Amino acid sequence: MAAALADLKEEWHHFRDDKPGERFRNHRVRMKRKSKKHAAVAIGLGVLLVVGGVVFLFIPGPGIPLIVFGVGLIGSHNQKLADALDRAEPKARERARDAKRWWTALPRPRKGLLIAASAAAVTLGLVATGAVVTTYIL
């Protein structure tokens, strides 16, 4: 178990240190050295994460992160998916930097208003979802 965790930690460091736009391809090449059992477990876990993420899109939970990690696991054993992830990553990072710049430039009162409006929308959504669930249960 300790050796598996050490391997996982080492692979994470390689993955983290790879250049964006190349890391999924490089990770896939490193995973080719693993056994078929390892590949089957990784793909199976990836599929479970994607399915769980889709479920969590419709109920409160971390749907999008689960889907992203699941697709990443599947991509570690699929060349086309790894290539697609490598093409998407730099664009996603740029969009995240743009969003951070936009948020940082907003005045505090506007940030507060956006946070309050988001909290209200989430609360209303949860209340509405709870009402629908209650109606079907009764």
N, C-alpha and C positions, 0 to 999 in steps of 0.2 A: 504494500500500500504506500509506504514511504517513497519507494522508488518511482511509483506511478505519479505521485504528487510532484516529485523532483523533476520528472520528465515533462509534466504539464507546465510547471513553472518555467523550465528552460525554454519550452516551445513558445510560451507567452512572451518571454523576453525577445526571442527571435522575431516573432510576429510584430511586436510593438516597435522594434528597431528597424524593421524593413521599411523601405520607402513607400509612401502612399502611391497606389497605382501599380504596385508590384507585389504587395504583401500577400494577397490571396493566392496568387500563382506560386510564389515561393513557398508558402505554407503547404500547398497541395503537393509540391515536389517533395517536401520533407515528409509528408504523410504517406507517400508511396513506399517508404521504407518500413512502414508499420504492417502488421499482419492483416489478413482479410477479416479476422474476427474484430480487430480494432475498427476497420472501415465499416463493417456492418453495425457495430454499436454506435459509432459516430453518426452514420446516416439515420439509423433508427431514432437516436436521441434528437437529431435535427428535425426529423419529421414530427416527432412528438412536440417539440418546442413550437414549430410552425402551427400545428393544429391547436395547441394550447393558446398560442397568441391570437389566433383567429377567434377562439371562444372568448378570450379576454377583451376583444374589441367590442363585444356586445354586452359584457358585464364589467363592473369595475375591476380593473386589474391592469397589469403591465403588458398589454397586447403587442404593441409595436416592438419593444425591446426583445420580447420572446421570439417574434417572427425574425427579427434581424439576426439574433444569435443562432436560431435554427437554420436559416438560410446560409449563414457562415459555416456552420458545421457540415451541411450538405455540400457546400462549395469546396470544402477541404478534400473532397473525393470526386469532384466533377469539374472537368476542365472548362467547359462553356460557362458554367455558373461562376467559377473563380475568375475567369476573364471579364465577365459582366460586372462582378463586384469590384474588380480592379478599375474598370472604366468609371463606375459610379462613385467610388470613394472620393476622388479629388473634387468632383462636382458637389457632393454632399458636404464635404469640408468647407468649400467656398461658400455655399449657402448658409452654413452654420456661422461662419465668420461674418457674413453680411447681416445675419439676424442679430448677432451679438453687437455689432457696430450700431445697428438701428436701435436696439434696446438701450445701449449705453448713452446714445445721443438724446433719448427722450427725457424731458423734464420730469422731476419726481412726481408732481401732481398727476401727470398723464399716466405714469407707471402705476400709481395707486389706483387710478380709475380703471385701468385695464385689468389689474389684479382683482379688484372688487367685482368687475363685470364678469370676469372668468369664473370666479368663485360662485357668483350668483347663477350663472348658466349651468355650472356643474351641479349645484344644489338643486336647481329646478329639474335638471335631467334625472338626478337620482330620485327625487320625489315622484316625478312622472313615471319612471321605471318601476319604482316600488308600488305605485298605484296600479300599474298594469299587472305586475306579478301578483299582487293581492287579489285583483279581480279574477285572474285565472285560477288561483288556488281555491278561492271560495266558490 
